[in-house]
């Protein structure tokens, strides 16, 4: 995700290569970052550094070990974390309670500039810092702000895990196409392109998805026959609801484990 954000920042001129310092302990990854992005890369935290923001794009399991080394730098700007499951209190313990902190949850399509991020600020974040974080996160997709951090578990379940739900749907469509007699390669292509096209259509209009579904459903037609099966006894919607609830519950469980 860190590489995706770098691509977005540089591609949209949010900042420039010389204004970025990447800290990457792994030698192979350092070489990759320099080759792909052309930005300064260090194996350790630089002794002298100044900037507007420190972005933490590391695995949550090691974040507690990483944060204290950046206390001084965060105090001069702000901290933006995209580490899953680490709440604002945990981040503040690492970088200092007076530091402006933004906790964000981007999702996988950020890697192609089509992600959606949800961000929650602590009380120290002012309008200027929110704008800075908005530009950093907005370089890889849309950004939504919330004030209630407790909603982040539901965010994780819906938009964080959501791409996997779409991939599963696409997989099921391709398999069904094969069972209906299509060559498997063709079925896969049709499923992928249909899902991508439907997503593009939703993005291009303000119409509610229910309206778009109605627009493509002719009375007595093939789509209506298919939807009747999918929506029978509301099992489709109920399964999706259970899936989102399970993901939200697991998000809370993982956060509790990390805090213990």
N, C-alpha and C positions, 0 to 999 in steps of 0.2 A: 504493500500500500504506500510505503514511503516513496518508492520509485515512481508510482503512478502520480503522486502529488508533485514530485519534482518535474515530471513531464508536463503536467498542467501548468505549474508556475512559469516554467521557461517558455512553453508553447504559447501562453497567453500574455507573456511579458508582465506577469504579476511582480516578478523580480528578475534579477540578472545573475548569470553564473558567478561572477565575482562577489556578489552580495550573499552568497550561500556558503555555509560550511557544513559538510556532512561528516558525522562521526560514525565510523564503521570499523569495529574491531577485526572483522574477518578480512584477511588480505585479498582473497579471491573476489569478494564482493566489492572491496575498495577499487580494484582494477576495473570491474564491471561498471561501477558508478562513474569513474573518470571517463571511460571509453564511451559510455552512453550519453552522459549529461555534460561532461566537461566542467565540472564544478570542483572546488577545492575539497579534498577528503582527508580526514585525519583518523589515525587509529585510536587516539585518546582525546579527551576533552582539551581543547586549546587553552593554554595559559592566559592568553589575551584574546578576548573576543567581545564584540559589541554588536547588538542587533535589536530588532523590534520584537522578535518572538523566537522561542525555542519550541520546536515541534517534536513530540515524542511519538515515534512510529516503531515501537518495539513490542515484543510479546509481553503480555501482562505478567507472566511468571517471573520476568527479570526486571520489571519496571521499578520495584521498590529498591533494588540495588543500584539502579541507574540514576534515579532522581536526585539524590543528595549532591552529586558531583556538579549539578547545574544550578544550585541555589543562587549563587552570585549572579549568574547570567539571567536567570528568570526574574530576579529582583529588579533588574534594569529594564525589563520589558514585560513579557507575559509568557505563559506556558499554555500550549495547545496539545492535548493528548488524544490519540486515537486508539489507545490500548483498551480493548474490550474488558468490561467488568470492573474497571478501576474508577471508583467514584471520586467526587471532588474532595471529600475529606481525606481520602488516602493520598491523593495527589498533593494536597496542601501539607500533609505530614512530611512529604519528601522534599518539596521546594520552598516551603515556608507559608504560613497562614496569611501573610500580607500580600502575596503574589497574586496578580490577576490570572485566573485559570479558566480555560475553556475545555470542557470534555466533549468530545465529538464521536459520533458513530457513523462512519461512511460505509458504503457497501461495495461489493466486488465490481460492479460496472464502472466504478471510478477509474479502473485500470484502462478504460477506453474513453474516459471523459464524460460518461453518462451515468455517474453515480448519483446517489442522494445521501446527504449527510444531515444528521440531526445534532444540534449543538446545545449545550446548557452551560451558562456562565456561573461563576461564583459571584459574590457580592462586590468584589473588587474590580470587576470588569466594567469599564465605562464605554461610552459610545465610540470613542476612538479605537479602543482595543477590540471591541465587537466588530467594527468595520475591518480592521486588520485580519481578524480571524475569518470573517466572512469572505474576504478576497482569497485567503489561502485555501479555504475549503471549497469555495465556489469555482476554483480552477479545475476541479474534477467533477463538477455536476452541480445540482441544485442544493441549497442549504435551507434548512428549517430550524428555527430557534424555539426552545421551550424553556420555561422557568422552573418547572417541577421536575427535579432529577429522578423522582420515582417512576416517571414515564419511560425512562431509558430501557427498562426491561421489555416493555411492550414494543418500543422502537426496534430493539434488537431482534425481537421475534418477527416483526412485520417486514421492515426494510432491510435489516441486517441479514436475516436468514432467507428473506423473500426470493432472491434470485434462484435459490435451490428449488423452491416450489415451482417456479416457471420452468426450470430445467427438467424437473420430474414430469410436468405436464407435457413438455415437448417430447420427452422420451416415450411417454405413454402414447402420444399421438402417432409417433413414428412406428412404434410396435403395432398399433392398431391398423395403420396403413398397410404394413407388411402382411398382417393377417387377412386383410381385405383383398390381397392379391397383388399389391404393388411390389416391384423390386425394392429391396430394403434400402439401397442407396438413394433411390428416388424418394421413398417415403421419408427418410431422414431429412433430405433437402427440403421437401415440401413442408414438413413440420417446422423446421428451423425458420424458414423464410416466412411462413404464415404467422408464427409467433412474433418474429421481428417486425413484420409489417403491421400486425395488429397493435403492437406497442407504439410504433411510429404514428399510427393513426390516432391513438389515444393522446399522444403527446402533442399532436397538431390541432386538437380541437378542445373546446371547453365542455363538450357534451359529456354527460355522466356515462360511465361504462354500461349501465343498465339501458340507457337510450341507444348506445351504439349496438348493443346486443339486439335490441328490438328492431333497429334499422336493418339488420342483416337477416332477420328471421321472418320469412314469408309464411303466412297462414297455410297450414297443410303441406309445407315444403320439407325439404331434407333437413335443414337446420333445426326446425321445430321438432322433428322426430328425434334428432340427436339430443337436443336440450331436454326433452321430456324424460329421457333416460337419465341424464346427468343430474337433473333436478328432482327426481322422484323422491318423495318423502323428505325433501330438503337434505338428503344425505351428503351431497357435494358440499354445501355451505357448512354443514355441521362438521364434516371432516376437516375442512380448512380451519374452522374455529378451534377445534380441538388441537390441531397442529400448532397454531399460533399460541394457544394457551400453554401447551407443553414446552415450547421454546422459551416463552417468558418465564415459566417456572424454573426451567433449567438455568436461565440467565441469573435468576436470583440465587439459586443454589451455588453456582460457580462463584458469584460475588462473595457469598458468605464464606466459602472455602478459602478464597484469597485473603479475606480479612482475618481469618483465624490463625 
